[in-house]
């Protein structure tokens, strides 16, 4: 029995953009029919989306809920959980987020997953979610095999740091011998490596240099987490992957032109290397650190130059940058701005809610991107790369009925007080060309206009498997 039909004149499907009827039942899309032709049973609601964009729900592949946040003096606060972030995501048209399980020293992989799952279930997620498994530090020799078991169990992606990020976080970096071992497991078991890639020697050298020169203000962050570090590290990691045939990598939060060029060169050689950037890298530069409360624009690695930003945009057109994520770290303004030095600034942003609207405005409105490319960058490509497609990221028969309706009549100025996750937004005052008028999660309307209609614990965990074509280096754009 059909539960809901969306009828629109601009429906973005995997095969076309145009008029269609989308029928839903039992949480799935059961039919995509010619506009006005689907036989709607009596009593079933038909949502008129004329003049609006009907697209698959957004997917943010890089978020951090209930995450330790390091402040001055070693203080640790925890960011807001999925109960807050998930609801904000749905208000903004994102229906699935991918977060992290952190495997600490002395923990087993399965033990860390179980603990993380328990924390999420306790807090409750209104939207669907998945976890990257994150390993760090000096890996116990048993960890790679445990990661293989986790991949087979549906935890398909493994996060690795090539840097400690800041001097206070020593122990985050995984050495290249251990990375080599993990890559062999990824290749054998069909996983995907998701890499925070910076050269630790360069980064720590620059911390020491700037501290020695008393240039410790956070406005100097781009000198520490610099373009040279990204260039050296990306190419070293990719070269290692090349020596383990079958290793597929997803380079997280690409921030510099050097990173884009490294991915482009690797893909020209046929390597299965993919790239993610963040919406703040796409639209802010290191000059924005000089603004009042300039910390709100920062995440790790740092913002870079206008030339680097231009190269990121070029990457979204040539297939080097496949996804635009947030690195969501939901905290209040007082926490986000508590650090004022290069070695204590809070990373991440409260950005999961406005991401879809901001990127629609920048891509389609300002740069003339097709709707198909925009949807790929904020939804479909993430589903493909993270092992959720076509269940997620597509308006197609058999897919989950995750749909967002973007309304160009809802132009607005982004204001923190109108959002649902924090008391600040890095997008304060930005004009957007559209806003979601409706978000549907697995066939249920969860947001309509400004009204919350969802289930506070209605999200479902997503088991994943990386498709063979992704591991073989398929072109996504």
C-alpha positions in Angstrom: 0.0 0.0 0.0 1.5 3.3 -1.1 2.0 5.7 1.9 3.0 9.0 0.2 3.6 10.4 -3.3 5.7 13.4 -4.2 4.8 15.0 -7.5 7.3 17.5 -8.9 8.4 19.1 -12.1 12.2 19.0 -11.2 13.0 15.6 -9.7 16.7 14.6 -9.6 17.0 10.8 -10.3 20.1 8.9 -11.3 19.0 9.0 -15.0 17.3 12.4 -15.5 16.2 15.7 -14.1 12.6 16.5 -14.8 9.0 16.0 -13.9 8.1 12.8 -12.1 5.9 11.2 -9.5 7.7 9.5 -6.7 5.7 6.9 -4.8 6.7 5.5 -1.4 5.7 2.6 0.7 7.1 0.9 3.8 10.1 3.2 3.9 11.1 2.6 0.3 10.6 4.2 -3.1 8.3 1.8 -5.0 7.9 3.8 -8.2 9.3 6.7 -10.2 6.6 7.4 -12.8 5.9 10.0 -15.4 4.5 13.2 -13.9 0.8 13.0 -13.0 0.5 9.3 -14.1 0.9 7.4 -10.9 -2.5 6.0 -9.7 -2.7 7.4 -6.2 -4.9 5.3 -3.9 -7.7 7.1 -2.1 -6.6 8.8 1.1 -2.9 8.9 0.2 -1.3 12.3 0.5 0.2 13.8 -2.7 2.9 16.4 -2.0 2.9 19.1 -4.7 6.5 20.0 -5.3 5.9 22.1 -8.4 8.6 24.8 -8.7 10.8 23.1 -6.3 13.8 20.7 -6.5 13.2 17.1 -5.4 16.4 15.4 -4.6 17.7 12.5 -2.5 18.4 13.3 1.1 21.8 14.8 1.8 24.6 12.6 3.2 27.4 14.2 5.3 30.3 11.7 5.4 32.3 13.5 8.0 30.8 14.4 11.4 31.8 14.2 15.1 29.0 13.8 17.7 29.7 13.2 21.4 33.4 14.0 20.6 36.1 15.0 23.0 37.1 18.6 22.4 40.4 19.8 23.7 40.5 23.3 25.3 43.1 25.5 26.9 44.9 23.9 29.9 44.1 20.4 28.8 40.4 20.7 29.5 38.2 18.3 27.6 34.6 19.0 26.8 32.3 16.8 24.8 30.4 18.0 21.7 26.7 17.7 21.3 25.3 14.3 20.4 23.3 12.8 17.6 20.0 13.8 19.3 20.9 17.5 18.5 23.1 17.1 15.4 20.7 14.5 13.8 17.7 16.8 14.2 19.6 19.8 12.8 20.7 17.6 9.8 17.1 16.7 9.0 16.0 20.4 9.3 18.7 21.1 6.7 17.9 18.3 4.3 20.6 15.8 5.4 19.1 12.4 6.2 22.3 10.4 6.8 25.5 11.2 8.6 28.8 9.2 9.0 30.5 9.6 12.3 33.5 7.8 14.0 34.3 5.0 16.4 37.6 5.8 18.1 39.7 2.7 18.9 41.9 3.8 21.9 45.1 2.1 23.0 44.2 -1.1 24.8 40.8 -1.5 23.2 39.7 -4.0 20.8 38.0 -2.8 17.6 34.8 -4.6 18.4 34.8 -3.4 22.0 35.2 0.2 20.7 32.4 -0.2 18.2 30.1 -1.7 20.9 30.8 1.2 23.3 30.3 3.8 20.6 27.0 2.2 19.5 25.8 2.2 23.1 26.6 5.9 23.5 24.6 6.7 20.3 21.7 4.5 21.2 21.6 6.2 24.7 21.5 9.7 23.2 19.3 8.7 20.3 19.6 9.8 16.6 16.7 11.1 14.6 18.5 10.6 11.3 20.3 7.6 9.9 23.9 7.1 10.6 27.1 5.0 10.1 30.6 4.9 11.6 34.1 5.0 10.3 36.4 3.0 12.5 39.3 5.2 13.6 42.6 3.7 14.8 45.4 5.8 16.2 48.9 5.7 17.6 51.1 2.6 17.9 48.8 -0.2 16.7 48.8 -3.5 18.6 49.7 -6.2 16.0 46.3 -7.7 16.4 44.5 -4.6 15.3 44.7 -5.0 11.5 43.1 -8.4 11.6 40.4 -7.0 13.9 39.8 -4.3 11.3 39.3 -7.0 8.7 36.6 -8.6 10.8 34.9 -5.3 11.3 34.9 -4.6 7.5 33.3 -8.0 6.9 30.7 -7.1 9.5 29.7 -3.9 7.7 32.0 -1.3 9.2 33.5 -0.7 5.8 35.8 2.4 6.3 38.9 2.9 8.4 40.1 6.3 9.5 43.9 6.9 9.9 45.9 10.0 10.9 49.3 10.6 9.5 49.9 13.4 12.1 49.2 14.1 15.7 47.6 17.4 14.5 48.7 19.5 17.5 51.5 18.9 20.1 49.0 18.3 22.8 47.5 15.3 20.9 50.6 13.2 20.7 49.7 9.6 20.0 47.1 10.2 17.3 49.5 9.5 14.3 49.8 6.0 12.9 53.3 5.2 11.6 53.8 4.1 8.0 54.6 0.5 8.9 51.3 0.1 10.6 49.5 2.0 7.8 51.1 -0.5 5.4 49.6 -3.4 7.4 46.2 -1.8 7.5 46.3 -1.2 3.7 46.9 -4.9 3.1 43.7 -5.6 5.1 41.7 -3.0 3.3 42.8 -4.5 -0.1 42.0 -8.1 1.1 38.7 -7.5 2.8 37.3 -4.8 0.5 37.5 -1.8 2.8 38.1 1.9 2.1 40.8 3.9 3.9 39.7 7.4 5.0 42.8 9.4 5.6 43.6 12.6 7.5 46.8 13.3 5.7 49.4 15.8 6.8 53.2 15.5 7.2 53.8 15.3 10.9 57.5 16.4 10.7 56.5 19.6 8.8 53.5 20.3 11.1 55.4 19.9 14.4 58.4 21.7 13.0 56.2 24.7 12.2 54.6 24.6 15.7 58.0 24.7 17.3 59.2 27.5 14.9 56.3 29.8 15.4 56.2 29.2 19.2 60.0 30.0 19.3 59.3 33.2 17.3 56.4 34.1 19.6 54.0 34.0 16.6 51.4 31.9 18.4 48.2 33.7 17.5 45.7 31.4 15.8 45.7 33.7 12.8 49.0 32.1 11.8 47.5 28.6 11.6 48.0 28.4 7.8 51.7 28.5 8.3 51.6 25.4 10.5 49.1 23.2 8.7 50.6 24.3 5.4 50.3 23.3 1.7 53.8 21.7 1.7 52.6 19.3 4.4 49.6 18.3 2.4 51.6 17.8 -0.7 54.3 15.6 0.9 51.8 13.5 2.9 49.2 13.0 0.2 51.8 11.7 -2.3 53.5 9.5 0.3 50.2 7.9 1.4 49.2 7.4 -2.2 52.5 5.9 -3.2 52.2 3.4 -0.3 48.7 2.5 -1.5 50.0 2.0 -5.0 52.4 -0.7 -3.6 49.4 -2.6 -2.1 47.2 -3.3 -5.2 43.5 -3.1 -4.3 43.9 -0.4 -1.7 41.2 2.3 -2.2 41.5 5.6 -0.4 39.3 8.6 0.5 41.3 11.6 1.3 39.4 13.6 3.9 39.1 17.3 4.2 41.3 18.3 1.3 42.3 21.9 2.0 45.0 22.8 -0.5 45.6 22.9 -4.2 48.5 20.5 -3.7 46.1 17.9 -2.3 43.8 18.3 -5.3 46.7 17.9 -7.7 48.0 14.8 -5.9 44.5 13.2 -6.2 44.3 14.2 -9.8 47.7 12.7 -10.6 46.8 9.5 -8.8 43.5 9.1 -10.7 45.3 9.7 -14.0 47.4 6.6 -13.1 44.2 4.7 -12.6 44.4 4.5 -8.8 41.2 4.3 -6.7 41.8 7.6 -4.9 38.9 9.9 -4.0 38.7 13.3 -2.4 36.6 15.2 0.1 36.6 18.8 0.9 34.7 20.8 3.5 32.2 23.6 2.9 34.3 26.0 4.9 37.4 25.3 2.8 35.3 26.0 -0.3 34.1 29.4 0.8 36.6 30.8 3.4 40.3 31.5 3.3 43.1 32.1 5.9 42.3 35.8 5.7 39.0 35.1 7.5 40.9 34.1 10.6 41.5 37.9 11.0 37.7 38.6 11.4 36.1 38.9 14.9 35.8 35.4 16.3 37.8 34.1 13.4 38.1 30.7 15.1 34.6 29.9 13.9 35.9 29.3 10.4 38.7 26.9 11.5 39.1 23.2 11.3 42.1 21.0 10.9 44.0 21.2 8.6 43.8 25.0 8.3 42.1 27.3 5.8 44.4 28.1 3.0 44.7 30.8 0.2 42.3 32.0 -2.5 44.4 30.1 -5.0 44.0 26.9 -3.0 40.2 27.5 -2.8 40.1 28.0 -6.5 41.8 24.6 -7.0 39.2 22.9 -4.7 36.4 24.3 -6.9 38.2 23.0 -10.0 38.5 19.6 -8.3 34.7 19.4 -8.0 34.5 19.7 -11.8 37.2 17.2 -12.8 36.4 14.4 -10.4 39.3 15.1 -7.9 36.9 16.3 -5.2 33.9 14.0 -4.9 32.1 15.1 -1.7 31.6 18.3 0.2 31.3 17.5 4.0 31.3 19.5 7.2 33.7 18.0 9.8 30.8 18.7 12.1 31.8 19.4 15.7 28.8 20.8 17.4 29.7 23.1 20.4 28.7 26.5 21.6 30.5 29.7 20.6 32.2 30.0 23.9 33.9 26.6 23.4 34.6 27.3 19.7 36.4 30.5 20.5 38.1 29.5 23.8 41.4 28.8 22.1 43.4 31.7 20.8 46.7 30.1 20.0 47.9 27.9 17.1 48.1 25.0 19.5 44.7 25.2 21.2 42.1 26.3 18.7 39.0 24.1 18.6 38.5 22.3 15.2 35.3 21.4 13.4 32.2 23.5 12.8 28.5 23.6 13.6 27.5 23.3 9.9 25.5 20.2 9.2 22.2 22.1 9.0 22.9 24.8 6.4 25.3 22.7 4.2 22.8 21.6 1.6 21.3 25.1 1.1 24.7 26.9 1.2 26.2 24.5 -1.4 23.1 24.7 -3.6 23.4 28.5 -3.6 27.2 28.4 -4.3 27.1 25.6 -6.9 23.9 26.0 -8.8 23.1 29.7 -8.1 26.6 31.3 -8.4 28.6 28.9 -10.4 26.1 27.4 -12.8 26.6 23.8 -11.7 24.0 21.3 -13.0 21.6 20.0 -10.4 23.0 16.5 -11.0 26.5 17.6 -10.1 25.3 19.4 -7.0 23.4 16.4 -5.8 26.4 14.2 -6.5 28.6 16.4 -4.3 26.2 16.6 -1.3 24.6 13.2 -1.5 25.0 10.6 -4.2 28.8 10.4 -4.3 29.0 9.9 -0.5 26.5 7.1 -0.8 28.6 5.4 -3.5 31.9 5.9 -1.8 30.7 4.9 1.7 29.0 1.7 0.6 25.4 2.8 0.8 24.4 3.2 -2.8 21.7 2.7 -4.2 20.0 2.2 -0.8 20.9 5.8 -0.1 21.7 8.8 -2.3 19.2 8.0 -5.1 15.6 8.6 -6.1 15.0 5.2 -7.6 12.7 2.2 -7.1 14.0 0.1 -4.3 16.0 2.9 -2.6 15.2 4.2 0.8 12.6 7.0 0.6 15.0 9.7 1.8 14.0 12.8 0.0 14.5 16.6 0.5 12.4 19.2 -1.3 14.4 22.4 -1.8 12.2 25.5 -2.3 13.8 28.4 -4.2 11.0 30.6 -2.8 12.5 30.1 0.6 15.5 32.4 0.1 16.8 33.5 3.4 19.7 34.9 5.4 21.3 32.3 7.6 21.0 33.2 11.3 22.1 31.1 14.2 18.9 31.7 16.1 16.9 30.1 13.3 19.0 26.9 13.3 18.8 23.9 15.6 22.3 22.9 16.8 24.3 25.7 18.4 24.4 29.4 19.4 26.6 30.3 16.4 27.1 29.4 12.8 30.1 30.1 10.5 27.5 31.0 7.9 25.9 33.9 9.8 24.6 36.5 7.4 25.1 34.4 4.3 22.3 34.6 1.7 21.0 31.3 0.4 18.9 30.8 -2.7 16.7 28.0 -1.3 15.9 26.1 1.8 14.3 22.7 2.4 10.5 22.9 2.6 10.2 19.2 3.5 12.5 16.4 4.5 11.4 12.8 4.3 13.3 10.0 6.0 12.5 6.4 4.9 9.1 7.5 3.7 8.1 9.5 6.8 7.8 13.3 6.7 10.1 14.4 9.5 10.3 18.2 8.8 7.7 20.2 7.0 8.3 23.9 6.8 9.6 24.8 10.3 7.7 22.0 12.0 9.5 19.0 13.4 7.4 15.8 12.8 10.1 13.2 13.2 10.9 10.5 15.8 13.6 11.6 18.2 15.0 8.1 18.0 13.9 7.3 14.5 17.3 7.0 12.9 18.8 3.6 11.9 22.3 2.4 11.8 23.6 1.6 8.2 25.7 -1.5 7.6 27.9 -0.9 4.6 29.9 -2.7 1.9 32.2 -0.8 -0.6 31.2 -1.6 -4.2 33.8 -3.4 -6.4 33.6 -0.6 -8.9 34.6 2.0 -6.3 37.5 -0.1 -5.2 38.5 -0.3 -8.9 38.6 3.5 -9.2 35.3 4.3 -10.9 34.8 7.9 -12.1 32.0 9.6 -10.2 31.7 12.9 -12.0 
